[in-house]
Amino acid sequence: MKSFHLTVARVGENLFDGDAHGVTLPGTEGVFTVLAGHEPLVTPLKVGNIQIEAATGEKHHIEIGHGGVAEVSNNQVTVLL
């Protein structure tokens, strides 16, 4: 399965930084999943849960308490909370 680089961070705190097969995010227009090769986009995020499937097979869950923003480009996803 193809992977992409994912970074999830808050000010002063890195929550996840590594390769992933997929990430599911709570967008303001609905929940969506990003996989390798996804079209570029920038979108706001609402309060909810980030679900990560790491390239190692591990599953991670991160709570979003105040919203955030996600950027997808060049097979890389950056989530700022």
C-alpha positions as CSV (number, residue, x, y, z in Angstrom):
1,M,0.0,0.0,0.0
2,K,1.3,3.5,-0.9
3,S,2.1,5.9,1.9
4,F,2.6,9.7,2.4
5,H,4.2,11.9,5.0
6,L,1.9,13.1,7.7
7,T,2.6,15.8,10.3
8,V,0.0,16.7,13.0
9,A,1.1,19.5,15.3
10,R,0.0,22.1,17.9
11,V,1.9,25.1,18.9
12,G,5.0,23.8,20.6
13,E,3.9,20.1,20.3
14,N,4.4,17.5,17.6
15,L,1.6,14.9,17.8
16,F,2.5,12.7,14.8
17,D,5.3,12.9,12.3
18,G,5.8,10.0,10.0
19,D,4.6,8.0,7.1
20,A,0.9,7.0,6.9
21,H,-1.4,4.9,4.6
22,G,-4.4,7.1,5.4
23,V,-5.8,9.8,7.7
24,T,-9.4,10.6,8.3
25,L,-10.1,14.2,9.3
26,P,-13.2,16.1,10.5
27,G,-13.6,18.8,7.8
28,T,-16.1,21.7,8.3
29,E,-18.0,20.2,5.3
30,G,-17.9,16.7,6.6
31,V,-15.4,13.9,7.5
32,F,-13.0,13.0,4.7
33,T,-10.1,10.5,4.2
34,V,-6.7,11.3,2.6
35,L,-4.7,8.6,0.9
36,A,-1.4,8.7,-1.0
37,G,-1.7,10.7,-4.2
38,H,-4.6,12.9,-3.0
39,E,-5.3,16.1,-4.9
40,P,-3.9,19.2,-3.3
41,L,-6.2,21.1,-1.0
42,V,-6.3,23.4,2.1
43,T,-9.4,23.1,4.3
44,P,-10.5,24.1,7.8
45,L,-11.1,21.4,10.4
46,K,-13.8,21.3,13.1
47,V,-13.8,19.8,16.6
48,G,-13.6,16.0,16.3
49,N,-11.2,13.1,16.0
50,I,-8.3,12.4,13.7
51,Q,-7.8,8.8,12.8
52,I,-4.4,7.8,11.4
53,E,-3.3,4.5,9.9
54,A,0.5,4.7,10.1
55,A,2.6,2.9,7.5
56,T,3.7,0.6,10.3
57,G,0.1,-0.6,10.7
58,E,-0.4,1.1,14.0
59,K,-3.6,3.1,14.5
60,H,-3.5,6.5,16.2
61,H,-6.4,8.8,17.3
62,I,-6.0,12.5,18.1
63,E,-8.8,14.7,19.5
64,I,-9.3,18.1,17.9
65,G,-10.6,20.5,20.6
66,H,-10.7,23.8,18.8
67,G,-10.5,23.1,15.1
68,G,-7.5,23.6,12.9
69,V,-6.4,23.5,9.2
70,A,-5.2,20.7,6.9
71,E,-3.0,21.1,3.8
72,V,-2.5,18.3,1.3
73,S,0.2,18.7,-1.4
74,N,3.0,16.8,-3.0
75,N,2.1,13.5,-1.2
76,Q,2.4,15.3,2.2
77,V,-0.3,16.2,4.7
78,T,0.2,18.9,7.3
79,V,-2.4,19.3,10.1
80,L,-2.1,22.3,12.4
81,L,-4.3,22.4,15.5
